[in-house]
Amino acid sequence: MSDIAETFAPPYYAVIFTSLRTDGDHGYAEMSRKMDDLAKEQNGYLGIEAAREDLGITVSYWKDLESIKKWHDGAEHRLAQSKGYETWYKSFKVRICRVERDYEFER
C-alpha cells in the first residue's frame, strides 16, 4: 500500500476513511490485509493509498457509487466494520467524494 494508486481518467470516486485506533492490534493487521485483498477483487475497485501515525488515513478509489455501496454492504466487509466498532477504533469518519480532476508528477 505504499505506492500511489493508479486510477483512470476522472470522474471517479474516492472513499476517505480517517480513524483513531484503540491500543493494541487485536487482529487488526490481519483483517486489514484481508480487506485489501478482497477489495482488489471487487468490480469497480481502482486502488488504495494509506498512511498511519496517530491518525490513520485510507483513501480507496472506485469507478462509481454503486461499486462503493456493494463493497460497503458485502458480508466480509460488514464483519470487519463490526470489529471496528467493537474493538479497533476510538473514532472514525468516512467521506465519499467525486474526483473531477487529477494530475500527477513523476521524476
C-alpha positions in Angstrom: 0.0 0.0 0.0 3.0 2.4 -0.1 2.6 3.2 -3.8 0.4 5.9 -5.3 -2.7 4.3 -6.7 -3.2 4.2 -10.5 -6.6 5.4 -11.4 -8.3 6.2 -14.7 -9.4 9.5 -16.1 -12.0 11.3 -14.0 -14.6 11.3 -12.9 -14.3 8.5 -10.4 -14.9 8.3 -6.6 -12.7 8.4 -3.5 -13.7 7.0 -0.1 -11.7 8.7 2.6 -11.6 6.8 5.8 -9.9 8.7 8.7 -9.5 7.0 12.0 -8.1 7.0 15.5 -7.2 3.5 16.7 -7.5 1.9 20.1 -4.4 0.5 21.7 -3.1 -2.9 20.6 -3.6 -4.9 17.4 -6.4 -7.3 18.3 -6.3 -8.9 14.9 -6.4 -5.6 13.0 -3.4 -6.0 10.8 -4.6 -9.4 9.6 -8.1 -8.1 8.8 -6.6 -5.1 7.1 -4.6 -7.3 4.7 -7.7 -9.5 4.1 -9.8 -6.4 3.3 -7.2 -5.1 0.9 -7.0 -8.4 -0.9 -10.8 -8.7 -1.0 -11.3 -5.1 -2.3 -8.9 -5.8 -5.2 -11.4 -8.5 -6.4 -14.4 -6.1 -6.3 -15.9 -4.8 -9.5 -15.3 -1.1 -9.8 -12.2 -1.0 -7.4 -9.4 1.2 -8.7 -6.8 1.4 -6.0 -5.9 2.3 -2.4 -3.5 4.6 -0.5 -3.0 4.6 3.2 -0.9 6.3 5.9 -0.9 5.9 9.6 0.8 7.7 12.5 -1.5 8.6 15.3 -4.2 9.5 12.7 -4.9 6.9 10.1 -6.0 7.9 6.6 -7.0 5.4 3.9 -8.3 6.5 0.6 -9.8 3.9 -1.7 -10.8 4.7 -5.3 -13.8 3.4 -7.1 -15.4 3.6 -10.5 -18.8 4.6 -9.3 -21.2 4.9 -6.3 -22.7 1.5 -7.0 -19.3 -0.2 -6.6 -18.8 1.6 -3.2 -22.2 0.5 -2.0 -21.6 -3.1 -2.9 -18.3 -3.1 -1.1 -19.8 -1.4 1.9 -22.7 -3.9 2.1 -20.6 -7.1 1.5 -20.7 -9.7 4.2 -17.0 -9.9 5.0 -16.7 -6.1 5.0 -19.6 -5.9 7.4 -17.8 -8.3 9.7 -14.7 -6.0 9.6 -16.9 -3.0 10.3 -18.4 -4.7 13.3 -15.0 -5.4 14.8 -14.1 -1.8 14.1 -16.9 -0.5 16.2 -16.3 -3.1 19.0 -12.5 -3.2 19.2 -10.3 -1.3 16.8 -11.4 2.3 16.6 -11.8 5.2 19.1 -13.4 7.2 16.3 -13.5 7.4 12.6 -15.1 9.4 9.8 -15.9 8.4 6.2 -16.1 10.8 3.3 -17.2 9.9 -0.2 -16.1 12.3 -2.9 -16.4 12.5 -6.6 -13.0 13.2 -8.2 -13.5 15.7 -11.0 -9.8 16.3 -11.9 -6.5 14.8 -11.1 -2.9 15.4 -12.3 0.5 14.0 -11.5 4.2 14.4 -11.5 6.8 11.7 -11.7 10.6 12.1 -11.8 
